Amino acid sequence: MKALPSHFPLPATLRIAHARCGVNFYGNIRRYSRLNSTQASSKNSFANTLLLPKTSFPLWADPAQRELPYRQRTTQELYEWQWENRNPAQTFVLHDGPPYANGSLHCGHALNKILKDIINRFHVLHGHRVHYMPGWDCHGLPIENKALQELQGDARTVPATTIRSAAREVAQREMKKQRDEFQEFGIMADWSPDGCYRTLDHSYEIRQLKVLQQMVEQGLITRHHRPVYWSPSSISALAEAELTYVDDHRSQAVHVAFPIQSCSPALQKMLPAHSSIPSLMIWTTTPWTIPSNMAIAVNPEIDYSVVTCQDGKSFVVAASRAEDLMNAGVFGESPVFIPQTITGAGLLGTSYKSPFGSDPYPVLPAKHVTADSGTGLVHTAPAHGPEDYAAWKSTKQKGDILCPVDNEGKFTDDVGSEWTRLIGKEVLGDGNIEVIRILKEQGLLVKKETIRHRYPYDWKTKKPVIFRATSQWFTNLDKIKTKALEALKDVKFYPEAARGRLEAFIRERSEWCISRQRTWGVPIPALHDSVTDETLLTPESLEHIIGVLSEKGVNHWWDGPVEEFIPPSERANGRSWRKGTDTIDVWFDSGSSWSLIRDLGLRDGVYADVCLEGSDQHRGWFQSLLLTAVSCTKNDKPRAPYGTLITHGFVLDAKGKKMSKSLGNVISPTTIIHGGKDKKKEPAYGADVLRLWAATVEYGKDVSLSQAVLAQAAETLRKVRNSARFILGNTGSSEMNDLPALEHQKLGLLERYVLSQLYVLEKGALEAYSTYNFQKVVHSVSTFTNNVLSSFYFDIMKDTLYAESPNGTNRQVAMCVLLEILHVLSSVVAPILPHLAEEIHAHLYQSDREGVFRPGWRSVPDIYHDVQAIHDMQRVLSVREIVLDSLERIRQKKLLRSALEARVDITIKGDGLISGIFQREKGDLASLFVVSDVTVGGTVDSEHPWSSSDREIIIGTECINVRVRPSNGSKCPRCWKWTANAAQLTHSDMERLCGRCQDVVQSISQ
């Protein structure tokens, strides 16, 4: 007994059985072709009476060449047309996060731009006017370094204007190369200079400075001397967003003793009489910061104890850490623990001597100190750690903080005259080793070990960074983070989990260091008093300076005399000024891009409907875009610059590894499109296969890419092409205008079922596109073309299409259905496969230059949503599966060669729904089962050479019996069906035709 399948695609077993019976997509074409060839020499040949598929639409060709004729039409021309002709009130804005203008594009770029393009094309199909302006991020270190390499100079000696000129040339050259590569992806946009934005454009830079001015007006921009992330390799401060973290960074960790100079009263009271004064033990992974030590921090609420070693030395450590430290061998053998403990608060008032200083330093209270690791006492260097700096400032310590480290991460002479051996040594290299050596010489090094731990690196140079106290410009995020988080409540996230990630990044930040010590960038146009170094950066000074730069260009900040930039209100006081040399963080550059959309005046409210970028942009562009926009919002209700944020993962190789040249696992998008040197190993797939891959992956996570994955995408595309080719071959453009309109109520079950499945495809694709689920679109298209079309409907309809009269009702209905399928299928795949969709459209409407996008989305009428047809067909398909399985068993016994040599007898016990369906559809059952005849009910003749065993299936309360046996009569030489009215071989060719074929041939001959 077999249960009725409930889902609309053909069951897998049915598809397998169908294939085993030798029925395949081109089976009937080959059969009719053989008929043509064998009868070509016969004067009674019926070859010219068959309507075999004919089309110039190729099954496969050089993809890169095949796509070129449609590239301009579906990219530049389409974008310009929709912008000029669509209703401005229905404008959809996808704001492009600018890629960095350096180097060739990789598959991460391809994934990003293609996903954006799919969204844009979907909106064009739905009648919207799409605003999409490709952008480039053009400032920053990599471009500056490349310019310096070409100049063969050093940033300290080459004039700033020379560096900036060379950097501009590098950026423009790189942008042109990337633009050409982007266009090969089939990206719909205006790729002319006016249609793109660049952060180096004069208008963009002035707009960015006005954003800075608005933030100054809000009191958000301040200058401080404090520790920031500093990249010795970039010679610049970095923001948190410019860091990557290496999990296995190697550091030299040391336990160091700081001799107590004077004990607090509580500590003195706790120590045994006549005992030696202990040392304070700290543990650090940055020994190079010890020359900058200015305090030791303790937690006032932690208990501390004194441990005495066999050599007589004693140390103060957290009581809860003593046992772990002993087990680690820090105290040597058999240490003695004083039973009394003292709180951290009791240690306050203690002072100690630093290894690199002569003055005593204090013990300070700090909440960030824990007893989870280390010793429970923290070496505090205010110049080299935000928590250290905060602890130092909170206790109102006097004096300048020590920072004997220069821009290149080397020790300076500020380290002290006694330690000249450190000067010029890199703190992350020889300088660190030398500090450890000095500690050992002084007898203060208790233990040294190498550890692996997580450590921040410069995201551009891939080298470790340090904390270093410098004077920098900061945005106060504490003032706006609540507004920013409030604004995010109105933003949709795909995937939703990304919301928590972005919110967490914003909550964790209290400030944003926006100044950089580079030449190639937008200046922070601050003036500094030449005597006091007091800075001038006010709304009024910026108003004056922006006016000058608007007229003369941003480069004038470096070219022009300082007097030109002094605002009138400051000219009479006789002060001497100099220009600041800092430039603005590149994240501020790209983060100001929302103002571009605002100033275009496209709409009120949210500036961009969608922003789509990689997952790393939660700590980058998504954040900077939000923070700068909220900073400039004066309304009570904060508003994000985007309505929807979509995140995609990184592109990895087949093994889940990051692609890199050193590993040899890089697959270039250009190679995917044009092929590699060895075309067998790296075929030329064209842009549509690359696009199909991007649409197929679950892009919310990291995605894999390999030649095997590309081959699979190419096969999926080939099957879609195959379906389109079959329809084009059987319809042609010349007959389209003569076809009648479909009348749903007059259609048979097969057509109603297929059109209902088409309805499901179109509505499902509509919903999937609307929720950015492109993977679901591809899966639905693949299921429809494979299961509903090629292995089912096409095979069933080939006899009707090839052998029926050209003007016969059945054939014309079939052509109408096929054309409806092709129109809808082209519309559904167009956002993902624009070249294929345009190619189909061009073959369908040979004189039409309009293209597939201008007419809009092809919606299937609701009348085609025929649930009853689906239910009825499922019942027929359950019987069809048994028929095909029986045919396969008989074929294996070599009792028949073709399914058309067989007929099927069906008897139904029970006079209910199933019986009614089969009686109603019995005229079409032979085509559905791909046999010559089907009888429903009646007496079955038992005299025949062979038959299958009776098979039964129960549906509801009805029992259906199925038997397969040889066809009666003989084979028609035209359609190869076996019919009782076909004459024997001894008769003439005309007499041997079946009745249907006789009528068709006679009508043609007349």
N, C-alpha and C positions, 0 to 999 in steps of 0.2 A: 504494500500500500504506500502511496506517496502523497505527502501533504502539499497543499497548494502554495506556491511561492508568493510572498507578499510584496516584494520590492519590484520597482518597475524595470530595471535592466534585466536582460536575459540571464538566467542562471548560468553559472560557470560550466556546469556539466552539459548544459544544452549547447553552449558555444563549442565545447570540446567535441561533442558528438557531431555537431554541425560540420566542424572541420574534418573529422574523421571520414565523413561521408563524401569527401572530395568536393564539397561546395565551398568555394572561396570567392573572394571579391571579384576576381577577373575570370572565374571559371566559365561563365556563360559567354564572355567575350571570346575566350580561346575556343570554346565549342563552336560558336558561330563562325569564327575565323577559319577553323578547320573545314567547316562546311563550305565556306567560300572557296578555299584552295582546292578542295577535292572536286568541286563542281565547276571550277573555272572554265574547264574545256568543254563542258556539256552545253549543248544548245538550249537545253531546258533548265539551265542553272537558275536557282532562286537567289543567288548572291545579291543581285541588285535590288531585290525586294525587301531585304532586311535593313533596318535602321540602326546600324551599328554605331557606337560612340565615335564622335569625331570632334577633336578640339586641338587647338594649337597650344593649349595650356600644358606645360611640361610637367611630368611627374617629378623630375629633379634636374637641376642644372647647376652651373657654377653660382652659388648663392650670392656671392659678393657682386657679380656682374648682373645677376637677375634682379637684384634689388635697386641697382643704380637708377633705372628709368623712373622709379617712383619716389626716389629719395627727396628730391626738391619739392615735389608736389605735396608730399605728406609731412614735410617739416617746415621749411621757411614759408612756402606759399600758403599752406594751411593755416599757420599761425597768423600771418598777415590778414588772410581772408576773414577768419573768425573775429579778429580784433576790430576789423572795419565794419563787419556786417551784423554782429550779434548785439543784443540789447545791453547797453552799459549797466542797466539796473540789475542785470543777472550776471554780474562779474564774479568769477571765482578766482581767488588769489592763492597761488602756491608760492611761497617765498623760498627762494633757493639759498641754502646755506653755502657760502662761497668756499670752494676747495682752494687749497694753497697752490699758488701759481709756481710750481716747481716740480720738474720731473714728468715722466710719462704717466699716463693713467694706468691704474691697476683695476682688478675686477671689483674691488670695493667701490671705486668710482662708478663702474658700470652698474653695479647693483643699485646704488643710490640714485643715479640719474634715470635709470630705466623705471624704477618704481615710481618716481615722480612723474615721468612721462605717461605711464599707464593711467595714473590718476587724472592728469590733465586731459588726455585724449577721451577718457570716459566722460568728462564734463563737457567737452566739445560736442560729443555725440548727443548729449542731453540738452543742447541748445544754449549752453552757457558761454559767456565771453570769458576766456581764460587769460589771466595775467600771470605770465611766468618770465622772469628776467634772470637769465643765468648770471652768476656772479663769480668773482675771483677775489681771494684774499692775497694781497700783493706786498705787504710790508713784512718786516721781521728778519730774523737772523739768517736762515738758510739762503735767502736771496742776497742778503748783504755779504755773506761769506763767499758766495759764488762770484759776486761782483769783485770782491777783493782778490780772489784767485785770478780772475781775468786781468785785473790791474797789476797783479804781482806785487801787491803792496800790503801794508799793515794799517789797521784802523787807527793806530796812534799817530801815524805820520802822514797818511793820505788825507788831503783836505775833505771836509764833510761834503762839500758840493760835488766833488769828483766822485765820491762813493755813491752819492744819491743819484747822480746821472747814470753811472754804470749800473746801479741796482734797478733803475727804471727800465733800462734796456733789457736787462736779464728778465725781469718780470713780463715785459711785453712780448718778448720772444717765447717764453714758456707758455704764456696764455694763448698765443696763436697756435702753438703745437697742440695744446690740450683742446682748444676749440675745434680744430680739425678732427681730432679723435672722438670728441663728444658727438659731432655730427654723424660720424659713422655708426653710432648706436641708434640712429633714427630718432633723435630727440626733437620734438616739435618746439620751435622757439624762433625768435628773431635773433639770428646770430650776428647781425651787423653790430658795429660799435655802439650805435644808439640803442640797440635792443638788449645790451648787457650792462652790468655794473661792475666796477672795479674799485677797490678801496684806495687806489692811487689816483683816481680821477679827482680833478680840482673841485668839482661840485660836491663830490662825496666827502672829501677832506674838510671842506668848509662846513658842511652839514654836521659832520662829526664834532667839530670844534664847538658848534652851537649846542650840541647835546651836552658836551662838557660844561659849557657856560650855564646851561639850565641846572646842572647838578651842583655847580658852585653856588648858584642862587639859592638852592635848597639847603645849603650848608653841609653838603655831603662830602666835599673834597677837602682833605687836610694833609699837612706834611708833618712827618714824624721821623725821628731817628730811632730806629728799633730793629730788631732782628727780622729778616725776611729770608725766604728761600733765595739762595744765590747760586748761580751756575758759574763756576770758574771757567768751564769750557765755552760758555756763551758770553762771559764777562758782563752779566746782567742779572738784575733781579727777576724772579719768576713768580707767577701766581700759582695757586694750588692747581688750577686747571691745566697748567703747562708741565705737570709732573706725571711720570709713570713710576710704577713701583716694581722693584726687582725683589723677588722673594728669597733669593739665595745669595744676597750680597755678603761678602766676607769682611769682617771687622776684627780688629784687635781689641778685645775686652780686657780691662784691667781692674783689679782691686787696689786701691791706693789709700795709704794712711796719711791723714792730715793732723800733725801734732797739735794738741790743744795748748794754747798759750795761757788762757785763764779759764777756770771753771765757773760755771754758774753756782750760786749758793746751793741749789738742790743737788747738783752733781757732786759738789765738794762734800756735802753731807753724806751722800751715799757711798763714796769711796772708802775702803778700809784705811785705817790709820797707817801712816808711813808707806802707803802704796804709791807706785809711780803714777804719774798723770797719763791717762790713756790718750790714744789718738782717735779721731773720727774716721771711720772707714767708709769709703764710697766705692761704687762700682760704675764704670762708664764704658760705653762702646766708642767714645770719641776722645781718646787721650789727648788729641791735638788741642782740645778746648781748655785743658787745665791751665795753660799760661794766661787764660782770660778769666780764671776763677775769681769770684768776688764774694762768695758766700757758700754755706752748706745749708740746705733746707731740710727741715724735719716736719713731720705731721704732729701737731700738738696733742693729738688724741692717741697716738701709738705709744706703746710701752717699749722702752729701750733698756738694754742691759750691757754690762761690761764683761768681756771675755779676755782672760789672760792666757797667753801661750807659754810653752816651756822655756822659750828664750827670754821671758820676762816682759815682752811687749804686750800691751793690752789695748783693746779696741772697743769703741762704742758702736753697737749695731742694734737693729730692731730685735726685741726678744723673740718674736715669732720666726725670725730668719736665722737665729743662731744655729739651730740644729742642721738646717740645710747647708749653711756655710761650712759647718764642721764636716759634714759628710762629703762636701766638695773639696775638702783638703785645704781650705783657706787658712785655718788656724794651726795647721800642723797636727802633731800627735798630742793627745791627752790635754786639751785645753781645760782651763778652770773657769767655771761660770759663777760670777757673783750672784747670789740668790736674789738680792734686791733688784728692783727695776725702777725706772724713772720715766715719766711721761715726756713726750716731746716738748710740752710746755715747760717742763722743768729744765730742759737743756737750753732754753732761751737765755741769753746773757753770757753764754759761753763764746769765747773767741778762739781762733786757731791761726796757725801760720801756714800760708800757701807756699808750695814748693817754688813758685816763681815770683814771689813778692816779699817785701820786708815788713809791710804793715799788717797788723792783725785784721782778720776778717770775721764777720759775725755768723752765728747760727740764726737762721730765719725761719719763721713759720710758713708753711705752704700746704694747701689742701691737696695739691696734685701728687704729693708724696704718698706712696703706698708701701705696704710690706709684702706685696705679691711677688716681687723679685728684687734682685740686688741686695742691698744691706739695710734699706729703710732710711738711709740718709742720701741726699741727692746733691752731687757737685753742681754748683750753680754758677753759670757763666752768662750773665744777662745779654751779652752781645751775640750769643749763639743758640738761643732757644726762646720761643715766645713765653713758655711757662716760667723759665728762669727770669726773663725780663719782667713779667707780671709780678712775680714774687718780690723782686728787687724794688719795683716801683711802689707796690702796695704797702711796703714798710717804710716808704719815704726815706730811702737811703740817699746820702749825699754823694756828690762827685760824679765825674764822667765815667761811663762804663768802658771797660777795657776791650779793645778790638784790634789786636796786633796782626790782622790778616787783610791783605790787599784784594783788589778786584780779581786778580788771577788765582786767588786761593793760596797765596804764599805768605809766610811770616814776614812782618816788617820790623824795623828797628824799634817799634813801640813795645816789642817783647822785653826790652830792657838790656842795658849794657852788659849784664852778666851772661846773657844768653845769645850772643851774636852768632853762635854756631847754628842757630835756628833760622836766621835771616835768609830769605830767598828760597827756603825749602817749602815744597807743596804740603799743605796740611793733610791732604788725602794720600800723601806718598811718603817721601823721605822725612818730612817734617813730623809726621805722626810717629815714625820709628825713632826719631831723635828724642822726642819728648819722653817716650817710654825708657830710652836709654838714660836720660837725665834722672828720671824717677828712680831707676834702679841704682844709679850712682849715689843718690842721696839716701838710699835705704828705705825709701817710701813705697816701692813697688812690692805689694804683698803677693799678687798672683797675676799671671798673664795667660790668656787663652785666645784661640781663634774661634769665632762663632759665625754662623750663617743666620741672617735675619732679613726682614723686609726693610728696604731702604729706598728713599726717593731718588729718581734720576731725571735729568733734563729730557723732556720728551722729544726734543729735536736732535740733540747731540748724542743721546743715549749714554751719558756719563753722569756720575753721582754729583749731587748738589750738597750744599752746606747751608746752615743758618749763619747769617752774618749781619751785624748791625750796620745799616746805612741810612742815609736820609732819602726817603721815598714819599711819593704821593699815594694817598689811600682814599678809597671810597668807604665811608662808614655804612656798613650793611646792617648794623644793629638798628639803625633808624628806619630801614625800609623792608627788612625781611618779613615782618608781619604782613605788610601790604602785599609783598610778592607772593607769600603763601596764600593770602586771601584771594588774589587774582587767579591763582591756579585752580581754584575750586570750579571755575567756569570753563576750564579747559578739558577736552576729551583726550584720553591717552590710549594709544594702541602700541603695544599691549598695555593693559591697565596697570600692571605691576610697575611700569616705568614711572608712574606718578610718585610712588613712595621713594623711588631713588632720587628724583629731582628734588622733592621736598626735603629729603635728608641732607643733600648737599647744601641747600640754602640754609637750613637750620644750623648746620655746623659752622658756617662762615660768619665771622663778625666784621671782617673788613676785606677789602680787595686792593691789593697793591697794583696800581695802574701805571706806574712809571717804569721805563726801561732805559738802560744805559746803552742805547744803540743809536746809530745815525739814520738808518733807513726806516722812517716811520713818520707819523704825524706828531709834531712837537707838542709838548705841554708848554704853552707860551707864558711861562712865569718869568718875572724879572726878579733879580737878586741884588740886594744892596751890596755894593762892592766892599763896604767896610764891615757891616754887621752880618752880612749874609741873610738878612731878613728878606722874606719872599713877598712878592706882590702877585696875587692871582685872585682877582675880584671880578664880579660881573661887569664892572665899569672898565677895568683894564682889558678884559677879554673882548668887550664890545669894540673898543678902539683897535685892538690888535687884529681881531677877525676882519674888521673893515679894511685894514692895510693888506692882509693876506688875501682877502677876496679880490682885491684889485691887482695885486702884484704876484700872487701865487704863494703857496706854502713854502717853496724853496727860499723865498725872500727872508724867512726867519733866520736862515743861515747866511744869506748874502747881505742883507741890509744892515745899516748901522743901528745900534741899540737906541739911539735918540729917536728914531722914527717910531719906535714901539712904546715909548713912554706916554701914557695918557696925559692929556692937558692938565688934569688936576694934580699931577705929580711933578710938573716941570718947574714950578716956581720955588721948590724947597731946596734946590741946590744939591740934591743927593745924586750920587753916581751909581749907575745901575749896570748890570751885565745880564745877558740873556741866558736862560737855563738851557741845558743841553739834553735833558731827558726827552724821550719820546713816549707815546701812549702805547700801552699793551695792545697787541694785535687782537686780543679777544674783545677789547673795547672797540677796535676798528670794526670788526664784523658784527659785533653786538649792537652797533648803532644803525644797522641797515634797515631796521623798522622805520626809521625816519624817512627813508627813501620812498617807501610805500605811502606813508602819511602825506608827504609833500606832493605826491602824484594826485592826491585827492580822489582816489578810486572809490572811496566809500566812507561813511561814518562808522564808528564802532571799531571792532577788532580789525587790525590792519591786514592780517593774513588768515585765510581759512585753514591752511595746512602748512606745517613745517615738518619735513621728513629728513632725518639724518641718522648717523650711526649712534650706537649706544654710548660711545665716549662723549657725545655732545651734551649729556646731562650735566657734566662738570665743565663744559665748554660753552658752545654757542647758544644752546637752549637757555642756559643760565644767564649769560651775558646779555642776550637779547631781552630777557625778562627784566633783569635788574636795571638796565639803562632805561628801558621803557617806563617801568614803574617809578623810577627816580624823577622822570620828567612829567609824570602825571600829577596834575594839580587838583583833579577831582577828588571828592570824598571817597568814591568807590574806585579802588584800584582796578586796572584792566590790563590783562596780559596782551602782548602784541600778536598772539596767535590763538586760534580757536581749537585747533587739534594738533597734537604732537604725535608723530609716528616714528618709531625707533626700529632700526634694523641692526642685525649683528654683523660680525666680521666674516670675511671670506677665508676659509681655511682649506687645506688640501684634503685628500681622501682619508688621511689618517688623523685629521683634526689638528694638524700643526699649522702654525702661521706660515704663510708663504714668504720665502726670502731667497735671494739669489744664492746665498751661501749654501742653502739646503738643496738648491736646484729644483725646487718644486713650484716655481712661479708659472702660472698660466696667464699670459697677457690677453686682454680683450681684443687687441689688434690681431694677435695670432688666431684667436677663435674665429674672427671674422674672415681673415684672409688666408689662414692656414700658415703652418710653419714651413721650414725648409724641407722636411720630409712630410709630404702631404698624406702619406699612408698613416703615419703616427699622429700627425696634427692636421686633420682635414680643414678645408675652408668651409665653415658652416654658415657664414653670413650673420647679419645683425639679428635676424628674427630668432635664430636658435639661441643666441646669447640672451635675448629678451625673454624667450620662453623659459630658459633656465632661471632667470631672475624672478619670473612669476610663479614658478613651480615650487621654489624652496619656501620653507617656513621661516620667512625673513626676520621674524621677531627674535630668533635665536641666531647664534653663529651658524653659518651655512658652509657646506662642503662643495668643492668644485674639483672635478677630475675629467680626464678624457672619457671615462666610462659614463659619467653623469651627462656630459655633453652629447655623447652618442645616443643616450636614452632620450634626451630632449629632441635631437634631430629625428629620431624615429617617431616620436609623438607628432612632430611637425609634418613628417612625411605622410602620416596617416590622415591628418587633416587635409593636406594637399590632395591626397588620393580621393577623399570624399568630394572635395570641390571639383576635382578633375572629372569624376564620374558624372556629376550633375551637369557640368558644362558640356561634356561630351554628349549627353543625352538630351540637352535642351537647345543649346545654340542660341545665338542672339537674334537670328532672323525670324524665329517662330514666336518670340515672346509676345509681340503685340497682338497676335491672333488667338491667344489662349483665353478661354472664358474665365470668369471669376469663380472662385470656389464657393459652393453652396454647402455649408456644413451639414445641413439636415439631409442632404442627398448622398453624402459620402458613406463608403463602406466602413466596416470595423477597422480594417488595416489603416486606412488613411486617417480616421478619427484618432486611432491610437497613436500613430506617429506624430500627428499634429499636437496631440495632448502632451506627448513627451517633449516636443519642441517648445511648447508653452512652459513646461517645467524647467527646461534648460534656460530659456530666456529670463523668466522671473527669478530663478535661482542665481543666474549670473548678475542680474540687476542688484539683487540684495548683496551678493558677495562683493561686487565692485564698490557698493555704497559703504561697506564695512571694511574695505581694503583687504579682503580675503582673496587675493588673486590665485592662490593655490587651489582654492575651491573652484574657481572659474575654470582653470586648466583641467582639473579632475572631471568636472561636469562635461566639458567639451570632449575630452578623451573618451569618457563613458558613452556619450551620445554617438559620437562618430564610429566607435568600435562596435558597440553592442546594439544600438538601435539602427544605425545606417548600414555599415559595411557588412556585418555578419547577419543582418536580418532584412531590413527593408530593401536594400539594393538588390540582394540576391533574389528576393521574392519578385521584384518588379522588373527584372531584366527581360523576362519573356514578354511582358506587356510592352516594354519600351522598344525592344528589338523587333518583335514579330507582329504586333498589332498594326492596324491601319494608321497611317500618319494622323488622320483626322478622327480616329476612333475616340469615343468618349472616355474609355478606360485609360488610353494613353495620354490624352489631354489632361485628365484629372491627375495622373501620375506626374506629368510635367509641371503642373501648377503646384503640386505638393513639393516637388523637388526644388522649384524656384523659390518657394517660400522658405524652405529649409536653408537654401544657399544665402538668401538675403539675411535671415536671422543669424545664421552661423557666421557670416562675414561681419555682421555688426558686433556679435559677442566677442569674436577674437580680435577685432580691429585695435583696441587699446594695447593689446599685448603683441600682436603680430601685424603691425600696420602695413608692412611691405606686402605680405601675403594678401591681406584684405584689399589693398589697392590693386594688386595684380588680378585678383578674382573679379573685382569691379570692372577693371579695364577689359577683360575678356567677355564679361557679361554685357557691357555697354561700350561697344568698340569705339564709338565716336564721342563718348562722354569724357570730358576733362574734369568734371566736377569732383570725382573721387568718392570714396565710401563714407567720409566723415560729414560732408556738408548736408546730405539729406537727413542725418540724425539717426538716433537709435531706432532699430526696427523692433517694434513692440508686437508681440503676438496677441491677437484679440482674445478677450476673455471667453468668447464662445468656443474657442478651441480647447479650453480646459474641461475636458470630458472625462470625469471620474468614472462614469459607467463604462466608457470604452476601455479604460485601463483595466478595470475589474474583469470585464468580459474577455479581453485579450489575455489576461493572466491565466484564465481557465483554458483558453485555446492553447496557450504556450505550454501549459503543463502536459497536455496531450501531445503537442508537437515534440516535446523532449523525448517521450516514449517512442514516437515514430522514428525519430532520428537515431535513437539508440538501437532500435530493432533493425533499421536499415544497415547500420554499421555491423551488427552481428551477422547479418545475411551476406554482406559484402566480404567479410572475413572468411566466410565459407565458400567464397567464389561463386555464389549463385546469381549475383548481378554485378554489373559494372557501374551503372548509373542509377541514381535514385529515380530518374524518370521511367525506368523499366518497371517500377513498382506502382501499386495502388494500395489504398488503405481503406479498410472496412471498420466503421465505428458503430457500435451498438451501445445504447444507453438505457440502463434499467432505472426507471423512475421518470415521471413526466413533469419535470420541473424546470428550473432556471437554466440548467446546463443543456438540457435537451432543446430548449427554445433557442439558445445561442447557436448551437451547432446546426439546427435546422435552418435558421435564418442565414447563416454564413456558409452553408455547404457549397455554394457556388464558388467561393474563394478559398476553400480549404486546401484544394490541390496545390494552388500557388503557395499558400502558407507553409505547407509541408514539403514543398519542392518535389512532388510526385506527379504522376500523370492523371490520377483520378482519386477521388474520395467518395465513398458511399456512407451515408448516415442512416442507420436503421435498415430494415428489410432483411431478406434472407440472404445469407452468404453462400455462394457456390463452393462446395467442398472439393470439386474436381479441378486441381491446379497442380503444376509440377512441384511447387514448394510454398511454404508460408511460414511466417514467424509464429512462435507460440503466442497464444492469447495473453495480452498484458492488461491489467486492470489498474484503474486509479479511482479513488473515491473522493468526490468533491461534495461536501455537505452531505446530503442524503442520497445522492445519485452515484451509481457505479458505472463507470465508462469502460467498455471493453475495446481494445485496439488490436487489430490483426493486419499484418502487411503481407501482400501476396503479389504475384506477377500481374502486370497490366494486361488487359484484354486488347485484342486487335494487333496492329503493327505500328511501327515508328514512322512518324511524319518526317520526310526528308528535309523539311524547312525548319521546323521548330524542335524536332527530335522528341516530341511528346508521343506517347503511345495512346491511340484512341481506337475505339471499335469501328468507327466509320472510315478509317484509313484503309486504302486498298492494299493488296498483297504486292510483293516485289514484281510479280509478273505483269502488273498493270503499268500504265504510263506514269511518268513523273507527276503529272497534274492530278491523276486519279489517286495517287498515293498520298496526296496532301490531306491533312485533317480538314474538317469543315471550316474552321476559323481561317486557316491559311489559304484555302481555296478562295474564300470570299475576299481576302486581302489581295491576293495575287490578281484576281480578276478585276478588282477595282483599280489596281495600279495599271494593268494592261489597257484599261479603257481610257 
